Amino acid sequence: MINFILLFSRQGKLRLQKWYEAKDSKDKKKVVRDLTSMILQRKPKMCNFIEYKDLCVVYKRYASLFFCFAVDRGDNELGVLEVIHRYVEVLDKYFGSVCELDIIFNFEKAYFMLDELLIGGEVQETSKKNVLKAIAAQDLLQEEETPQGFFEDAGLG
């Protein structure tokens, strides 16, 4: 089971976090600080798996972002790398070559995509096509919520 997910930049700035187990905010901050410093110090050719407390941390760097998933020790690390890669593929497909700014300015979309892939720390959907369909449906709902003449009436259109 995935315990938590962290996305952070090469500078150590946290861009996205998702926790699937309850922790105090103080403990969360300590875990984030420990893992970001530990991962940022590692060389690019080193193994992408780290043992941290009673967890196995699987991370992968894509462009300027580190995708870090903490799983139970008995879980398959290569399977987790596949989940990370699938998440990046979905982000890439939606944003067209995802970058750090896409995550910063569209964090709600990034969380929605993550929630379509994973529920409660377990893989829910493996199909990119199905995840992108759900996202397209959500986009359509958001567009319908904005009244057509709202911006024109306010003099902004």
Order of alpha helices (4+ residues) and beta strands (2+ residues): beta-beta-alpha-beta-beta-beta-alpha-alpha-alpha-beta-beta-alpha-alpha
